[in-house]
């Protein structure tokens, strides 16, 4: 996915996944250590690039839903 090189430059984006939910439905799941990291990502280069191309990439405007992880199992 084209956003990966940009996201690799974001130290507070600890995990980032481009996902397919169905034949024509896609999503991005990402994780941050804190709210400041999340806000930096959402106001950063990859979000700006995505929104600039939203009209030609998507049938509907992207929906951004913030969730809080209540439990996790991570490597290490």
N, C-alpha and C positions, 0 to 999 in steps of 0.2 A: 504494500500500500504506500502511496506517495507521501503520507504524513510521517512515516516512521523515522526518516532522517531528521526531521524537525523535532520530533518528540525525544529522540536520543540526546538532544542538546538541553533538555529540561531536567535538571537534577532532582526536582521534587515530584516528577512523574515516575513513581517507582515500578509501576506495571502498566502496560498499554496493550490492548488487544483489538484488532479489527476483526469483527465476527459477522457471520452470515446466519440469520435467523430463519430464512426461507428463500425461495427462488429469487425474489426481488426485494427482500427485506434485509438490511444490513445494520450493524451497530458498531459502536466503539465502547469498550469497557476499559476504564483506567482507574488507577489507585494512587493515592497521595498520602503522605504522612500526616498532613494537617490541612485545615481549611485554606491557609495561605497558599499552599502548593496547588490545591484545586483551583483557586481563583486565578493564580498565575497561568495555569494551563488554559483555562477557559477564556482568558483575555490575551492569550499568546498567539504566536504565528500560525500554528496549525488550525486553531479555531477560526482565525481571520481568513485563512486560505479556503477553508471548507465553506464558510458562509459566503465568501465572494463567488464561489462556483455553485452554490446551492440551487440556483434556478436551472442550471443545465444538468446537474447531477441527479436531482431528486424530483419526484412527482409532487411532493409536499415539502414544506419547510422542515428542517431537522427538528426533532424534539429532544431537548436536553433534560434529563431527569437525574437529579442528585439523590444518591442513596447513601446510607451509612452502613458499613459492615459491622455486624454485631458479633460475629465469630469468624475465625479464619484458621487455616492450617497452612503454613508456609514452609518452604525448605530452609534448612539451616538452623 
